[in-house]
Amino acid sequence: MLPHGEVIKKLDAGEVGSLPTGPVYIRFVRFMQPPGYVINSKQHVPSVVYVDSGIQSLVLAGESPVNLVAGQAKFHQSVTHQHLNPGSLQSVWYSIAVWPSSARGQPLVDPIARAAFESVDFDRAALPQVAYSEVLRQVSLARGGTSGAHRFGGIAAFYVLSGSISIKSAHRSSLVLGAGQGFALVPGTDLQETNAGTNPAIYLEYLVTPSGADFELPLSQPPAG
């Protein structure tokens, strides 16, 4: 199944030496940050910052500020950092990461933070004790567009920014996600994403792949339900 009406943009990527110990989950935290508002963040798990609207100034310890505008992302390691909105309009952005499941229910970094999507727990024993690559991609599907059938080599999470998509995966019914909704998959799941609406759909793919594994494999047949 070949893709059509699909545009994939790699936003940023990074490497981590290992995942947290014990069960883990993927979390997308959404921030609606007023102009001039500063968030002083403690050191936490490696993360990707994605800006949906406005501008975000990310200050990592010992580095010059990185200014991100809408549609841009930045991976950062586990270091203390600061988030500043230097613009005149509200900034909407996300912090996306793999967290230990023990972090569930703990207070978020700032009162304006909201957990936009949290995956189910992944059994850490099923994930190799190796280095991992973390990649954030933005995918656009035109009306009637599809990703084609494929399979990721690591855990993967989807989060819809606009429009709606249908995700068909092996051995389960199709799932329709609208804006602000997410879904996560275990490694090696056969799947295919299709635009489920009449308008273009835009969504994020957060992919966490063990070193040495195939990042993504195209498939010749759609997933078997």
C-alpha positions in Angstrom: 0.0 0.0 0.0 1.7 3.1 -1.2 1.2 6.5 0.5 -0.6 9.3 -1.4 -1.5 12.8 -0.3 1.1 12.6 2.5 3.9 15.0 3.4 6.3 14.1 6.2 8.5 16.7 7.8 11.2 15.6 10.3 11.3 18.3 13.0 14.1 17.2 15.3 15.8 14.1 16.8 18.2 13.1 19.5 19.8 10.1 21.2 19.4 8.8 24.7 21.7 6.3 26.4 18.7 4.3 27.8 15.1 4.6 28.8 13.9 5.1 32.4 13.8 1.9 34.5 10.6 0.1 35.1 7.4 0.6 33.1 7.3 3.7 31.0 4.7 5.8 29.1 4.6 8.7 26.6 3.3 12.0 27.6 2.5 15.2 25.6 2.2 18.2 28.0 0.6 21.3 26.5 1.4 24.8 27.6 -0.5 28.0 26.8 2.1 30.6 27.8 1.3 34.3 28.0 3.7 36.9 26.7 6.6 37.5 29.0 5.8 34.4 31.1 8.8 32.4 32.3 8.9 28.8 33.3 12.0 27.6 35.3 12.1 23.9 34.7 14.0 21.5 36.8 16.1 18.7 35.3 13.9 15.9 33.9 13.9 13.2 31.3 15.1 14.0 27.7 12.3 15.7 25.8 11.2 17.3 22.6 9.8 20.8 22.6 7.3 21.5 19.8 5.8 25.0 19.1 2.2 25.0 17.8 1.7 28.7 17.7 3.6 31.9 18.7 7.3 31.8 19.7 9.2 30.0 22.4 12.7 30.8 23.7 14.3 27.6 25.2 17.3 28.3 27.4 19.3 25.2 28.2 21.9 25.3 31.0 25.2 26.6 29.7 23.9 27.3 26.2 22.6 30.3 24.2 18.8 30.6 23.9 17.1 28.8 21.0 14.1 30.6 19.6 11.4 28.4 18.1 8.5 29.5 16.0 5.3 27.6 15.1 6.0 24.3 13.4 9.6 24.0 14.8 10.9 21.6 17.5 14.0 21.1 19.6 15.2 17.9 21.3 17.1 18.4 24.6 18.8 16.2 27.0 18.2 15.9 30.8 19.4 19.4 31.8 18.0 22.3 33.8 16.3 24.8 31.4 14.0 27.7 31.1 11.0 28.5 28.9 10.3 32.1 28.0 7.6 33.6 25.7 9.4 36.6 24.2 6.6 37.5 21.8 3.6 39.7 22.1 1.0 36.9 21.6 0.3 33.7 23.6 2.6 30.8 22.8 1.1 27.3 22.6 3.7 24.5 22.8 4.2 20.9 23.8 6.8 19.0 25.8 6.9 15.4 24.6 8.8 12.6 26.3 9.1 9.1 27.6 8.5 9.1 31.4 8.8 6.4 34.1 5.3 5.3 35.0 6.1 6.3 38.6 5.8 9.9 37.5 2.0 9.5 36.8 0.0 11.8 39.1 2.9 13.9 40.1 2.4 17.7 39.8 3.4 19.1 36.5 6.2 21.7 36.2 3.9 24.8 36.1 0.3 25.8 36.7 -0.3 26.5 33.0 0.9 22.9 32.1 -1.8 20.4 31.1 -1.3 16.7 30.1 -2.8 16.7 26.6 -2.1 13.0 26.0 -0.8 10.1 28.1 -0.2 6.6 26.7 -0.8 3.3 28.4 2.2 1.9 30.2 4.8 0.0 28.2 6.4 -3.0 29.8 10.0 -2.1 30.2 11.1 -5.7 30.1 9.9 -5.8 26.4 12.1 -2.9 25.5 15.9 -3.6 25.0 18.4 -2.1 27.4 20.2 -0.2 24.7 20.5 3.4 23.4 17.4 4.9 21.7 16.8 7.5 19.1 13.9 9.9 19.6 12.4 11.5 16.5 9.5 14.0 16.1 7.9 14.3 12.7 4.9 16.3 11.5 2.7 14.5 9.0 0.1 16.2 6.7 -2.6 14.2 4.9 -4.6 15.8 2.2 -8.3 15.0 1.8 -8.4 11.3 1.0 -4.7 10.9 1.8 -3.1 7.9 3.4 0.2 7.0 4.9 0.2 3.6 3.2 0.8 0.5 5.3 3.9 0.5 7.5 5.5 -0.6 10.8 7.7 1.2 13.2 10.6 -0.5 15.0 10.1 1.1 18.4 7.3 2.6 20.4 5.3 5.3 18.6 2.8 7.9 19.6 0.4 10.1 17.4 -1.1 13.4 18.4 -3.5 15.2 16.1 -3.1 19.0 15.7 -5.9 19.6 13.2 -8.4 17.6 11.2 -8.9 14.0 11.9 -7.2 10.7 11.1 -8.2 7.0 11.1 -5.6 4.6 12.4 -6.0 1.0 11.3 -3.7 -1.4 13.2 -3.3 -5.1 13.3 -5.8 -7.1 15.3 -8.0 -4.2 16.3 -10.8 -2.0 15.0 -9.9 1.3 13.3 -9.5 4.2 15.6 -10.5 7.8 14.7 -8.6 10.6 16.3 -9.6 14.3 16.2 -7.7 17.4 17.1 -6.2 17.2 20.6 -6.4 13.4 20.8 -3.5 10.9 20.7 -2.7 7.2 20.5 0.4 5.0 21.1 1.6 1.7 19.8 4.0 -1.0 20.8 7.0 -1.8 18.6 6.3 -3.8 15.4 2.6 -3.0 15.0 1.3 -3.0 11.4 -0.6 0.1 10.8 -1.9 2.7 8.3 -3.2 6.2 8.8 -5.9 7.8 6.6 -7.4 11.2 6.6 -10.9 10.7 8.2 -12.3 14.1 7.4 -13.0 16.5 4.5 -10.2 18.9 5.5 -6.4 18.3 5.5 -5.2 16.6 8.7 -1.9 17.4 10.5 -0.5 15.3 13.3 2.7 14.6 15.2 4.6 11.3 15.2 6.9 10.7 18.2 9.1 7.7 17.5 11.4 6.1 20.1 13.5 3.4 18.4 16.1 1.1 19.9 19.6 1.3 18.5 20.0 -1.2 15.7 16.3 -1.7 15.0 14.7 -0.7 11.7 13.2 2.8 12.1 10.3 2.1 9.8 9.4 -0.6 7.3 6.9 -0.2 4.4 4.4 -3.0 4.1 2.8 -4.4 0.9 -0.5 -5.2 2.5 -2.8 -3.2 4.8 -3.0 -4.3 8.5 -5.2 -7.3 9.2 -8.0 -6.4 11.4 
